[in-house]
Each structure stands twice: as structure tokens, then as C-alpha cells.
Amino acid sequence: MSFSRSIRLAARVAAVASLLAVIVPASAHASPETLRRSLGNIIQSPLDVVLAPVVAGRTLVSNLRDVDDTTAVQVFYAAPGYFWLAGVQVGAAVLRGVSGGLELLPGIFLLPFETDIDPLFDPADRGAAMVELENPLAENDIAKWFPMVTWNVRFGVTYTSAEY
């Protein structure tokens, strides 16, 4: 084998190794959290829009019960307050979907690395929710390779709640 041929072989091996280093995750502790949150927000935001009137009604009743206002304020607040709360809920649900879309590309890019980005819209994670189910697969090793099935189910989020 000549010297130039061995140099070409070494260059090919280095090229293949470089390509594999980029494609194959460098760490066994890669984090799918950003992609998981993104997909969960994209899929669950329409459910928040559908449940916005229900959440607005529950929030309104709760606020009227908890706040010591006069009877007149409670009577006249109810109708405009309901429509305002429903509008806020729909707007926040749309923002949840948009933030999920914005986090999708970084989530795909960060999948092989041990880092995540902070949530762009964290009330979806922190507010009270009508439906909240922990996914048992979310903490499993399968979450690293299939983040699209490992998000926690959270919809019907009260974006105006005091828990935030």
C-alpha cells in the first residue's frame, strides 16, 4: 500500500467518524425535554381552545366566591367578566400552540445533547389544569428516542389562576 493511498484511507475513516459523531448522540443522557414540551404544547393547545368557555366559567365562579365584592359588582361583573376570561383563555391557548411551534426546531436540534431551553410559555406547565395526567413513559429511557409519545397530558389550563 502506497503512502498516498494510506492517507486517502485515513481521510475517509476520519470523514466517516466525523459524520457519525454528528449523527449519533454523544451522550447516553440526552434530554428530550424541549421536544417533548413542544409537541405537547402543539397537540394540547387546541384542547385548551375548546375548553376555554368551561375554564372561563369555572374561573369566574371561583373568583366571585373568593372575592368579597358587593352584590352589585358580582352581578354586573359576571357577563363581561366571562367573555373577557374566555378571550384570555383562547389567546393564551393560541400562544401555547405558537410557542410549541417555535420550540420544535430547537427541540429537534437539542435532542442528542444534554441541554434544554427554558420554556417560551410556561403558564401551560405551571397553571392549574382541568385534566392533568402524568405519563409513565416520560421518565423512561424510551423518552430519549420517542419524545413524541412521552409528554404529560395537561389541558384545560387556567391561564389566569393564582397558582401561577
C-alpha positions as CSV (number, residue, x, y, z in Angstrom):
1,M,0.0,0.0,0.0
2,S,1.5,3.3,-1.0
3,F,1.7,6.4,1.2
4,S,-0.9,8.4,-0.7
5,R,-3.3,5.5,-0.6
6,S,-3.0,5.2,3.2
7,I,-3.5,9.0,3.5
8,R,-6.7,8.7,1.5
9,L,-7.9,5.8,3.6
10,A,-7.2,7.7,6.8
11,A,-9.1,10.7,5.4
12,R,-12.1,8.5,4.6
13,V,-12.1,7.0,8.0
14,A,-11.9,10.4,9.6
15,A,-14.7,11.7,7.4
16,V,-16.9,8.7,8.4
17,A,-16.1,9.1,12.0
18,S,-16.9,12.9,11.9
19,L,-20.2,12.1,10.2
20,L,-21.1,9.5,12.8
21,A,-20.1,11.9,15.6
22,V,-22.6,14.4,14.3
23,I,-25.4,11.9,13.7
24,V,-25.1,9.6,16.7
25,P,-25.9,11.2,20.1
26,A,-22.7,11.9,22.0
27,S,-24.2,11.1,25.4
28,A,-26.5,8.4,26.8
29,H,-28.1,11.1,28.9
30,A,-29.5,13.2,26.1
31,S,-32.6,15.2,27.1
32,P,-35.8,15.3,25.0
33,E,-37.4,17.8,27.3
34,T,-37.6,20.7,24.8
35,L,-39.0,18.5,22.0
36,R,-41.4,16.8,24.4
37,R,-42.7,20.2,25.7
38,S,-43.0,21.5,22.1
39,L,-45.0,18.5,20.9
40,G,-47.2,18.5,23.9
41,N,-48.0,22.2,23.5
42,I,-48.7,21.9,19.8
43,I,-51.1,18.9,20.3
44,Q,-52.8,20.1,23.5
45,S,-53.3,23.8,22.7
46,P,-56.5,23.1,20.5
47,L,-57.9,21.3,23.5
48,D,-57.3,24.4,25.6
49,V,-59.2,26.5,23.0
50,V,-62.1,24.0,23.1
51,L,-62.3,24.1,26.9
52,A,-61.8,27.9,27.1
53,P,-65.5,28.6,27.8
54,V,-65.7,25.9,30.5
55,V,-62.4,27.1,32.2
56,A,-63.6,30.7,32.0
57,G,-66.9,29.8,33.7
58,R,-65.2,27.9,36.4
59,T,-62.7,30.7,37.0
60,L,-65.5,33.3,37.1
61,V,-67.5,31.3,39.7
62,S,-64.4,30.7,41.8
63,N,-63.4,34.4,41.7
64,L,-67.0,35.5,42.6
65,R,-67.0,33.2,45.5
66,D,-63.5,34.1,46.8
67,V,-63.6,37.9,46.5
68,D,-65.6,40.0,48.9
69,D,-67.3,42.4,46.5
70,T,-70.7,43.9,46.8
71,T,-73.6,42.1,45.3
72,A,-74.0,44.8,42.6
73,V,-70.3,44.3,41.5
74,Q,-70.8,40.5,41.4
75,V,-74.0,40.8,39.3
76,F,-72.6,43.3,36.8
77,Y,-69.1,41.7,36.6
78,A,-70.4,38.3,35.6
79,A,-71.3,38.8,31.9
80,P,-68.4,41.0,30.8
81,G,-66.0,39.1,33.0
82,Y,-67.0,35.8,31.4
83,F,-66.3,37.0,27.9
84,W,-63.1,38.6,28.9
85,L,-61.9,35.5,30.7
86,A,-62.9,33.3,27.7
87,G,-60.9,35.6,25.4
88,V,-57.9,35.5,27.6
89,Q,-58.1,31.7,27.7
90,V,-58.4,31.4,23.9
91,G,-55.5,33.8,23.4
92,A,-53.3,32.0,25.9
93,A,-54.1,28.7,24.3
94,V,-53.1,30.1,20.9
95,L,-49.8,31.4,22.4
96,R,-49.2,27.9,23.8
97,G,-49.5,26.4,20.3
98,V,-47.3,29.1,18.8
99,S,-44.6,28.6,21.5
100,G,-44.8,24.9,20.8
101,G,-44.1,25.5,17.2
102,L,-41.2,27.8,18.0
103,E,-39.6,25.3,20.3
104,L,-40.0,22.4,17.7
105,L,-36.8,23.1,15.7
106,P,-34.6,23.8,18.7
107,G,-36.0,20.6,20.3
108,I,-35.1,18.5,17.4
109,F,-31.6,20.1,17.3
110,L,-31.0,19.7,21.0
111,L,-32.2,16.0,21.2
112,P,-28.7,14.5,21.1
113,F,-27.4,16.9,23.7
114,E,-27.7,17.2,27.5
115,T,-29.2,20.7,27.3
116,D,-32.6,22.2,27.1
117,I,-34.0,25.7,26.5
118,D,-36.3,27.3,29.1
119,P,-40.0,27.2,28.2
120,L,-41.1,30.1,26.0
121,F,-44.6,30.0,27.6
122,D,-44.5,28.4,31.0
123,P,-48.1,29.0,32.3
124,A,-49.1,25.8,30.4
125,D,-46.7,24.0,32.8
126,R,-47.4,25.9,35.9
127,G,-51.1,26.8,35.9
128,A,-53.9,24.7,37.3
129,A,-55.4,22.3,34.7
130,M,-58.7,20.6,34.4
131,V,-57.1,17.4,33.0
132,E,-53.6,16.5,34.3
133,L,-52.1,13.1,33.8
134,E,-48.5,12.0,34.3
135,N,-47.2,9.8,31.5
136,P,-45.3,6.8,32.9
137,L,-43.1,6.7,29.8
138,A,-41.9,10.3,30.4
139,E,-39.2,9.2,32.9
140,N,-38.2,6.1,31.0
141,D,-35.3,5.5,28.6
142,I,-37.9,5.4,25.7
143,A,-38.4,9.1,26.2
144,K,-35.0,9.8,24.7
145,W,-35.8,8.1,21.4
146,F,-39.5,8.7,21.1
147,P,-40.3,12.0,22.8
148,M,-43.4,12.4,20.7
149,V,-45.2,9.9,22.8
150,T,-43.9,10.9,26.3
151,W,-45.4,14.3,27.1
152,N,-47.5,14.7,30.1
153,V,-51.2,15.3,29.4
154,R,-52.2,18.8,30.6
155,F,-55.1,20.7,29.1
156,G,-57.9,22.9,30.2
157,V,-55.2,25.1,31.8
158,T,-56.4,28.1,33.8
159,Y,-54.1,30.8,32.5
160,T,-55.5,33.4,34.9
161,S,-55.2,31.3,38.0
162,A,-53.4,32.4,41.2
163,E,-51.2,29.3,41.1
164,Y,-49.0,30.9,38.5
